[in-house]
């Protein structure tokens, strides 16, 4: 797992690969963060296309729900699965 995280540090940012990242269809929820699983590799911070994730003074991360577009790139890049997208469907869509 450490090697995967180390390789991720040298990957280009997601925003360098794509010009526009759309939110996942039906995502009205938020990203859930489990501090106990976090190894502080900060791949989520590096790969967030909207800079919605920042590192707090204690070394853990904080997600700005106003900036987050629910693209789930952070969850895909987290090697320890400390970030999980909560799939709350849009109300009225069944």
N, CA, C and O atoms as a GROMACS GRO file, in nm:
protein
  376
    1UNK      N    1   0.083  -0.119   0.000
    1UNK     CA    2   0.000   0.000   0.000
    1UNK      C    3   0.088   0.126   0.000
    1UNK      O    4   0.053   0.226  -0.063
    2UNK      N    5   0.200   0.121   0.070
    2UNK     CA    6   0.290   0.235   0.076
    2UNK      C    7   0.345   0.268  -0.063
    2UNK      O    8   0.358   0.384  -0.099
    3UNK      N    9   0.377   0.164  -0.139
    3UNK     CA   10   0.431   0.185  -0.274
    3UNK      C   11   0.327   0.251  -0.363
    3UNK      O   12   0.360   0.339  -0.443
    4UNK      N   13   0.200   0.210  -0.351
    4UNK     CA   14   0.092   0.270  -0.429
    4UNK      C   15   0.078   0.418  -0.396
    4UNK      O   16   0.060   0.501  -0.484
    5UNK      N   17   0.087   0.451  -0.267
    5UNK     CA   18   0.078   0.591  -0.226
    5UNK      C   19   0.196   0.670  -0.277
    5UNK      O   20   0.181   0.784  -0.319
    6UNK      N   21   0.314   0.610  -0.273
    6UNK     CA   22   0.435   0.678  -0.320
    6UNK      C   23   0.428   0.705  -0.471
    6UNK      O   24   0.467   0.812  -0.516
    7UNK      N   25   0.379   0.608  -0.547
    7UNK     CA   26   0.363   0.627  -0.691
    7UNK      C   27   0.263   0.738  -0.721
    7UNK      O   28   0.279   0.813  -0.817
    8UNK      N   29   0.160   0.748  -0.639
    8UNK     CA   30   0.057   0.849  -0.660
    8UNK      C   31   0.108   0.991  -0.644
    8UNK      O   32   0.052   1.085  -0.701
    9UNK      N   33   0.215   1.008  -0.567
    9UNK     CA   34   0.271   1.142  -0.549
    9UNK      C   35   0.331   1.197  -0.678
    9UNK      O   36   0.341   1.319  -0.694
   10UNK      N   37   0.369   1.109  -0.768
   10UNK     CA   38   0.434   1.152  -0.891
   10UNK      C   39   0.341   1.152  -1.012
   10UNK      O   40   0.384   1.183  -1.123
   11UNK      N   41   0.214   1.117  -0.990
   11UNK     CA   42   0.116   1.124  -1.098
   11UNK      C   43   0.076   1.269  -1.118
   11UNK      O   44   0.074   1.346  -1.022
   12UNK      N   45   0.045   1.309  -1.243
   12UNK     CA   46  -0.001   1.447  -1.264
   12UNK      C   47  -0.136   1.469  -1.196
   12UNK      O   48  -0.213   1.374  -1.180
   13UNK      N   49  -0.164   1.592  -1.158
   13UNK     CA   50  -0.293   1.624  -1.097
   13UNK      C   51  -0.406   1.591  -1.194
   13UNK      O   52  -0.388   1.596  -1.316
   14UNK      N   53  -0.519   1.556  -1.141
   14UNK     CA   54  -0.634   1.523  -1.224
   14UNK      C   55  -0.672   1.641  -1.314
   14UNK      O   56  -0.716   1.621  -1.427
   15UNK      N   57  -0.654   1.762  -1.265
   15UNK     CA   58  -0.693   1.878  -1.344
   15UNK      C   59  -0.601   1.898  -1.463
   15UNK      O   60  -0.639   1.965  -1.559
   16UNK      N   61  -0.480   1.841  -1.459
   16UNK     CA   62  -0.391   1.850  -1.572
   16UNK      C   63  -0.432   1.752  -1.682
   16UNK      O   64  -0.397   1.771  -1.799
   17UNK      N   65  -0.507   1.648  -1.645
   17UNK     CA   66  -0.550   1.548  -1.741
   17UNK      C   67  -0.684   1.582  -1.804
   17UNK      O   68  -0.711   1.547  -1.919
   18UNK      N   69  -0.769   1.650  -1.729
   18UNK     CA   70  -0.903   1.681  -1.778
   18UNK      C   71  -0.930   1.830  -1.766
   18UNK      O   72  -0.880   1.896  -1.675
   19UNK      N   73  -1.010   1.882  -1.857
   19UNK     CA   74  -1.042   2.024  -1.854
   19UNK      C   75  -1.162   2.053  -1.766
   19UNK      O   76  -1.173   2.162  -1.709
   20UNK      N   77  -1.252   1.958  -1.754
   20UNK     CA   78  -1.370   1.977  -1.673
   20UNK      C   79  -1.412   1.844  -1.611
   20UNK      O   80  -1.418   1.743  -1.680
   21UNK      N   81  -1.438   1.846  -1.484
   21UNK     CA   82  -1.481   1.725  -1.414
   21UNK      C   83  -1.625   1.746  -1.372
   21UNK      O   84  -1.657   1.842  -1.301
   22UNK      N   85  -1.712   1.655  -1.414
   22UNK     CA   86  -1.854   1.666  -1.379
   22UNK      C   87  -1.883   1.587  -1.252
   22UNK      O   88  -1.819   1.486  -1.225
   23UNK      N   89  -1.981   1.633  -1.175
   23UNK     CA   90  -2.023   1.556  -1.058
   23UNK      C   91  -2.086   1.424  -1.103
   23UNK      O   92  -2.140   1.415  -1.213
   24UNK      N   93  -2.077   1.325  -1.019
   24UNK     CA   94  -2.140   1.197  -1.051
   24UNK      C   95  -2.290   1.213  -1.051
   24UNK      O   96  -2.345   1.284  -0.966
   25UNK      N   97  -2.357   1.150  -1.144
   25UNK     CA   98  -2.503   1.160  -1.154
   25UNK      C   99  -2.568   1.104  -1.029
   25UNK      O  100  -2.532   0.995  -0.982
   26UNK      N  101  -2.663   1.177  -0.975
   26UNK     CA  102  -2.738   1.133  -0.859
   26UNK      C  103  -2.669   1.157  -0.726
   26UNK      O  104  -2.720   1.116  -0.622
   27UNK      N  105  -2.554   1.224  -0.728
   27UNK     CA  106  -2.481   1.246  -0.603
   27UNK      C  107  -2.524   1.377  -0.539
   27UNK      O  108  -2.497   1.485  -0.592
   28UNK      N  109  -2.590   1.368  -0.429
   28UNK     CA  110  -2.631   1.484  -0.352
   28UNK      C  111  -2.577   1.473  -0.211
   28UNK      O  112  -2.608   1.558  -0.127
   29UNK      N  113  -2.499   1.372  -0.185
   29UNK     CA  114  -2.447   1.348  -0.052
   29UNK      C  115  -2.316   1.420  -0.029
   29UNK      O  116  -2.296   1.532  -0.075
   30UNK      N  117  -2.227   1.354   0.042
   30UNK     CA  118  -2.098   1.414   0.073
   30UNK      C  119  -1.993   1.306   0.086
   30UNK      O  120  -2.023   1.186   0.082
   31UNK      N  121  -1.870   1.349   0.101
   31UNK     CA  122  -1.759   1.257   0.120
   31UNK      C  123  -1.741   1.233   0.270
   31UNK      O  124  -1.732   1.328   0.348
   32UNK      N  125  -1.736   1.108   0.309
   32UNK     CA  126  -1.715   1.072   0.449
   32UNK      C  127  -1.567   1.044   0.470
   32UNK      O  128  -1.505   0.971   0.392
   33UNK      N  129  -1.509   1.102   0.576
   33UNK     CA  130  -1.367   1.090   0.605
   33UNK      C  131  -1.347   1.017   0.737
   33UNK      O  132  -1.402   1.057   0.840
   34UNK      N  133  -1.267   0.911   0.734
   34UNK     CA  134  -1.236   0.832   0.853
   34UNK      C  135  -1.091   0.858   0.893
   34UNK      O  136  -0.999   0.805   0.831
   35UNK      N  137  -1.071   0.941   0.995
   35UNK     CA  138  -0.936   0.978   1.039
   35UNK      C  139  -0.854   0.857   1.082
   35UNK      O  140  -0.731   0.858   1.070
   36UNK      N  141  -0.918   0.754   1.132
   36UNK     CA  142  -0.847   0.635   1.180
   36UNK      C  143  -0.778   0.560   1.066
   36UNK      O  144  -0.674   0.498   1.087
   37UNK      N  145  -0.835   0.565   0.945
   37UNK     CA  146  -0.776   0.496   0.830
   37UNK      C  147  -0.674   0.581   0.756
   37UNK      O  148  -0.594   0.528   0.679
   38UNK      N  149  -0.674   0.711   0.778
   38UNK     CA  150  -0.590   0.803   0.703
   38UNK      C  151  -0.442   0.787   0.738
   38UNK      O  152  -0.405   0.791   0.855
   39UNK      N  153  -0.359   0.769   0.636
   39UNK     CA  154  -0.214   0.760   0.655
   39UNK      C  155  -0.144   0.889   0.618
   39UNK      O  156  -0.021   0.895   0.615
   40UNK      N  157  -0.221   0.992   0.590
   40UNK     CA  158  -0.171   1.127   0.561
   40UNK      C  159  -0.076   1.132   0.441
   40UNK      O  160   0.029   1.195   0.445
   41UNK      N  161  -0.116   1.062   0.334
   41UNK     CA  162  -0.040   1.068   0.210
   41UNK      C  163  -0.080   1.188   0.126
   41UNK      O  164  -0.006   1.230   0.037
   42UNK      N  165  -0.197   1.243   0.154
   42UNK     CA  166  -0.250   1.364   0.092
   42UNK      C  167  -0.270   1.354  -0.060
   42UNK      O  168  -0.265   1.455  -0.130
   43UNK      N  169  -0.293   1.232  -0.111
   43UNK     CA  170  -0.326   1.218  -0.253
   43UNK      C  171  -0.461   1.281  -0.283
   43UNK      O  172  -0.484   1.330  -0.394
   44UNK      N  173  -0.550   1.279  -0.185
   44UNK     CA  174  -0.681   1.341  -0.203
   44UNK      C  175  -0.666   1.492  -0.223
   44UNK      O  176  -0.734   1.550  -0.307
   45UNK      N  177  -0.579   1.553  -0.146
   45UNK     CA  178  -0.555   1.698  -0.156
   45UNK      C  179  -0.494   1.730  -0.292
   45UNK      O  180  -0.535   1.826  -0.358
   46UNK      N  181  -0.397   1.651  -0.333
   46UNK     CA  182  -0.327   1.674  -0.458
   46UNK      C  183  -0.418   1.659  -0.579
   46UNK      O  184  -0.406   1.734  -0.676
   47UNK      N  185  -0.510   1.563  -0.574
   47UNK     CA  186  -0.592   1.531  -0.691
   47UNK      C  187  -0.728   1.596  -0.695
   47UNK      O  188  -0.801   1.577  -0.793
   48UNK      N  189  -0.766   1.671  -0.594
   48UNK     CA  190  -0.897   1.736  -0.593
   48UNK      C  191  -0.900   1.849  -0.698
   48UNK      O  192  -0.821   1.943  -0.688
   49UNK      N  193  -0.988   1.840  -0.797
   49UNK     CA  194  -0.989   1.941  -0.904
   49UNK      C  195  -1.042   2.078  -0.860
   49UNK      O  196  -1.019   2.177  -0.930
   50UNK      N  197  -1.110   2.085  -0.747
   50UNK     CA  198  -1.167   2.214  -0.702
   50UNK      C  199  -1.100   2.267  -0.576
   50UNK      O  200  -1.144   2.368  -0.520
   51UNK      N  201  -0.994   2.201  -0.531
   51UNK     CA  202  -0.924   2.240  -0.407
   51UNK      C  203  -1.018   2.246  -0.288
   51UNK      O  204  -1.009   2.336  -0.204
   52UNK      N  205  -1.108   2.150  -0.280
   52UNK     CA  206  -1.206   2.145  -0.171
   52UNK      C  207  -1.150   2.077  -0.047
   52UNK      O  208  -1.215   2.077   0.058
   53UNK      N  209  -1.031   2.018  -0.057
   53UNK     CA  210  -0.972   1.946   0.055
   53UNK      C  211  -0.846   2.020   0.099
   53UNK      O  212  -0.761   2.055   0.018
   54UNK      N  213  -0.836   2.043   0.230
   54UNK     CA  214  -0.716   2.109   0.282
   54UNK      C  215  -0.666   2.031   0.403
   54UNK      O  216  -0.740   1.955   0.466
   55UNK      N  217  -0.538   2.051   0.434
   55UNK     CA  218  -0.477   1.986   0.549
   55UNK      C  219  -0.489   2.078   0.670
   55UNK      O  220  -0.451   2.195   0.664
   56UNK      N  221  -0.543   2.024   0.780
   56UNK     CA  222  -0.555   2.100   0.904
   56UNK      C  223  -0.420   2.104   0.976
   56UNK      O  224  -0.325   2.035   0.938
   57UNK      N  225  -0.412   2.184   1.080
   57UNK     CA  226  -0.289   2.196   1.158
   57UNK      C  227  -0.248   2.065   1.224
   57UNK      O  228  -0.129   2.041   1.245
   58UNK      N  229  -0.346   1.980   1.257
   58UNK     CA  230  -0.314   1.852   1.321
   58UNK      C  231  -0.272   1.744   1.221
   58UNK      O  232  -0.244   1.631   1.261
   59UNK      N  233  -0.268   1.778   1.092
   59UNK     CA  234  -0.223   1.684   0.990
   59UNK      C  235  -0.335   1.608   0.920
   59UNK      O  236  -0.311   1.545   0.817
   60UNK      N  237  -0.455   1.612   0.975
   60UNK     CA  238  -0.567   1.547   0.910
   60UNK      C  239  -0.628   1.643   0.809
   60UNK      O  240  -0.593   1.760   0.805
   61UNK      N  241  -0.721   1.592   0.728
   61UNK     CA  242  -0.780   1.675   0.623
   61UNK      C  243  -0.917   1.728   0.662
   61UNK      O  244  -0.980   1.679   0.756
   62UNK      N  245  -0.960   1.828   0.589
   62UNK     CA  246  -1.093   1.887   0.607
   62UNK      C  247  -1.150   1.910   0.468
   62UNK      O  248  -1.080   1.958   0.379
   63UNK      N  249  -1.277   1.877   0.449
   63UNK     CA  250  -1.341   1.889   0.318
   63UNK      C  251  -1.440   2.005   0.322
   63UNK      O  252  -1.527   2.011   0.408
   64UNK      N  253  -1.425   2.096   0.228
   64UNK     CA  254  -1.514   2.211   0.215
   64UNK      C  255  -1.632   2.169   0.127
   64UNK      O  256  -1.617   2.155   0.006
   65UNK      N  257  -1.748   2.147   0.188
   65UNK     CA  258  -1.864   2.097   0.114
   65UNK      C  259  -1.916   2.199   0.011
   65UNK      O  260  -1.985   2.161  -0.083
   66UNK      N  261  -1.883   2.325   0.029
   66UNK     CA  262  -1.924   2.428  -0.068
   66UNK      C  263  -1.845   2.416  -0.198
   66UNK      O  264  -1.899   2.440  -0.306
   67UNK      N  265  -1.718   2.378  -0.190
   67UNK     CA  266  -1.632   2.365  -0.308
   67UNK      C  267  -1.642   2.227  -0.372
   67UNK      O  268  -1.616   2.212  -0.492
   68UNK      N  269  -1.678   2.126  -0.293
   68UNK     CA  270  -1.681   1.988  -0.341
   68UNK      C  271  -1.790   1.969  -0.446
   68UNK      O  272  -1.906   2.006  -0.424
   69UNK      N  273  -1.753   1.911  -0.561
   69UNK     CA  274  -1.850   1.886  -0.668
   69UNK      C  275  -1.893   1.739  -0.673
   69UNK      O  276  -1.963   1.698  -0.766
   70UNK      N  277  -1.852   1.661  -0.575
   70UNK     CA  278  -1.888   1.520  -0.563
   70UNK      C  279  -1.846   1.437  -0.684
   70UNK      O  280  -1.922   1.354  -0.733
   71UNK      N  281  -1.724   1.462  -0.732
   71UNK     CA  282  -1.672   1.387  -0.847
   71UNK      C  283  -1.612   1.254  -0.805
   71UNK      O  284  -1.592   1.166  -0.888
   72UNK      N  285  -1.582   1.238  -0.676
   72UNK     CA  286  -1.528   1.116  -0.616
   72UNK      C  287  -1.384   1.085  -0.657
   72UNK      O  288  -1.339   0.972  -0.639
   73UNK      N  289  -1.314   1.181  -0.712
   73UNK     CA  290  -1.173   1.160  -0.747
   73UNK      C  291  -1.091   1.136  -0.621
   73UNK      O  292  -0.998   1.055  -0.623
   74UNK      N  293  -1.123   1.205  -0.514
   74UNK     CA  294  -1.049   1.187  -0.388
   74UNK      C  295  -1.065   1.044  -0.336
   74UNK      O  296  -0.969   0.986  -0.287
   75UNK      N  297  -1.184   0.989  -0.347
   75UNK     CA  298  -1.208   0.854  -0.297
   75UNK      C  299  -1.136   0.750  -0.382
   75UNK      O  300  -1.092   0.647  -0.331
   76UNK      N  301  -1.125   0.776  -0.511
   76UNK     CA  302  -1.056   0.684  -0.601
   76UNK      C  303  -0.905   0.686  -0.579
   76UNK      O  304  -0.838   0.586  -0.602
   77UNK      N  305  -0.851   0.799  -0.534
   77UNK     CA  306  -0.707   0.812  -0.515
   77UNK      C  307  -0.660   0.778  -0.374
   77UNK      O  308  -0.540   0.773  -0.350
   78UNK      N  309  -0.751   0.756  -0.282
   78UNK     CA  310  -0.714   0.726  -0.143
   78UNK      C  311  -0.676   0.577  -0.131
   78UNK      O  312  -0.763   0.491  -0.145
   79UNK      N  313  -0.549   0.546  -0.106
   79UNK     CA  314  -0.508   0.405  -0.100
   79UNK      C  315  -0.561   0.331   0.022
   79UNK      O  316  -0.569   0.208   0.019
   80UNK      N  317  -0.597   0.401   0.128
   80UNK     CA  318  -0.646   0.335   0.250
   80UNK      C  319  -0.798   0.339   0.262
   80UNK      O  320  -0.854   0.287   0.359
   81UNK      N  321  -0.864   0.399   0.165
   81UNK     CA  322  -1.011   0.412   0.164
   81UNK      C  323  -1.060   0.488   0.288
   81UNK      O  324  -1.165   0.456   0.344
   82UNK      N  325  -0.984   0.590   0.328
   82UNK     CA  326  -1.026   0.675   0.439
   82UNK      C  327  -1.135   0.771   0.394
   82UNK      O  328  -1.209   0.825   0.477
   83UNK      N  329  -1.146   0.792   0.263
   83UNK     CA  330  -1.252   0.875   0.207
   83UNK      C  331  -1.350   0.786   0.132
   83UNK      O  332  -1.310   0.705   0.049
   84UNK      N  333  -1.477   0.802   0.162
   84UNK     CA  334  -1.582   0.722   0.098
   84UNK      C  335  -1.694   0.817   0.056
   84UNK      O  336  -1.734   0.903   0.134
   85UNK      N  337  -1.743   0.801  -0.066
   85UNK     CA  338  -1.853   0.882  -0.114
   85UNK      C  339  -1.983   0.824  -0.062
   85UNK      O  340  -2.016   0.709  -0.089
   86UNK      N  341  -2.058   0.905   0.012
   86UNK     CA  342  -2.190   0.865   0.059
   86UNK      C  343  -2.288   0.890  -0.053
   86UNK      O  344  -2.304   1.003  -0.098
   87UNK      N  345  -2.353   0.788  -0.099
   87UNK     CA  346  -2.444   0.798  -0.213
   87UNK      C  347  -2.585   0.826  -0.166
   87UNK      O  348  -2.663   0.734  -0.142
   88UNK      N  349  -2.616   0.953  -0.152
   88UNK     CA  350  -2.752   0.995  -0.115
   88UNK      C  351  -2.822   1.039  -0.243
   88UNK      O  352  -2.788   1.143  -0.298
   89UNK      N  353  -2.920   0.963  -0.290
   89UNK     CA  354  -2.987   1.001  -0.414
   89UNK      C  355  -3.063   1.133  -0.401
   89UNK      O  356  -3.106   1.172  -0.293
   90UNK      N  357  -3.076   1.200  -0.514
   90UNK     CA  358  -3.150   1.326  -0.518
   90UNK      C  359  -3.295   1.298  -0.483
   90UNK      O  360  -3.355   1.205  -0.536
   91UNK      N  361  -3.351   1.377  -0.393
   91UNK     CA  362  -3.489   1.357  -0.350
   91UNK      C  363  -3.583   1.378  -0.469
   91UNK      O  364  -3.569   1.472  -0.546
   92UNK      N  365  -3.679   1.288  -0.480
   92UNK     CA  366  -3.776   1.296  -0.590
   92UNK      C  367  -3.741   1.202  -0.702
   92UNK      O  368  -3.830   1.167  -0.781
   93UNK      N  369  -3.615   1.160  -0.714
   93UNK     CA  370  -3.574   1.065  -0.818
   93UNK      C  371  -3.575   0.926  -0.759
   93UNK      O  372  -3.498   0.896  -0.668
   94UNK      N  373  -3.660   0.842  -0.810
   94UNK     CA  374  -3.666   0.703  -0.760
   94UNK      C  375  -3.656   0.607  -0.872
   94UNK      O  376  -3.660   0.486  -0.850
   0.00000   0.00000   0.00000
